[in-house]
Amino acid sequence: MEIRSDYVELKVSDATTMQAWTARPTDGGSLPGLLVFQEAFGVNAHIRDVTQRFAREGFVAIAPELFHRTGPGFEGDYNAFPTVVPHLNALKDDQMEADQRSAFDWLTAQGVAEGRIGAVGYCMGGRAAFLAGLTLPLGCATSYYGGGIAPRGSNPGLLNRAKDLRCPALLFWGGKDKHLTQDMVRAVRDTLSDAGKNFINVEFSDADHGFFCDARSSYNPTAAAEAWPLTLAFLRLHTAQAAVATR
């Protein structure tokens, strides 16, 4: 499928300006929308490529630069994690929610119906996708190894807000992930189950953190290849169902 990609500039409700990478099929028509949330390394070449992959599958996709307040255009080195920490520490949930709303509103301005918008995110973006599912009228949310959903140290996480999850969620984890322990994964699963939420929990036993990213040393091509069709099926199902429900 032929697509076109470019950057757009969005106004955020806190009076900041945010750049976002967008990709969409050139055919037009009635299409679902997708919020694509970055890793801690920014809207880099990998995230731009992933956004384009989703566009080739028929989505109007947008990847907002969540670090625009502290590092507009920031693209971190996968081998230099300390360089991303200041941006991570500075980003607050209310700011991220404002960014997400701005990107969501851009999609609706392109003619995408509210219920036909999904979210997907990776690492830090996995948490962002979960957060979007708490606050926006999404069809569904997909989180890849979302750090910060479960509590960790002084970080309270998002599980205290799990009752507010507004859409089905698909959660991917790596069984060899040392950053997100089995206790954390269990806490997410048990909390969503206790809250009666609609979710799917998938663990790839031989995969590490960041297994989907082909630019990282932890890339696991088998797990990535298995996760991709599951992600597409989930997104298509729930954005299509939402479209039917809104007629």
Secondary structure, DSSP 8 states (H G I E B T S, - for coil): --EEEEEEEEE-TTS-EEEEEEEEETT-SS--EEEEE-BTTBS-HHHHHHHHHHHHTT-EEEEE-TTTTT-TT-B--TT-GGGTHHHHHH--HHHHHHHHHHHHHHHHHTT--GGGEEEEEETHHHHHHHHHHHHS--SEEEEES-TTSS-BTTB--SGGGGGG--S-EEEEEETT-SSS-HHHHHHHHHHHHHTT--EEEEEETT--TTTT-TTSTT--HHHHHHHHHHHHHHHHHHHHHHHHHT-
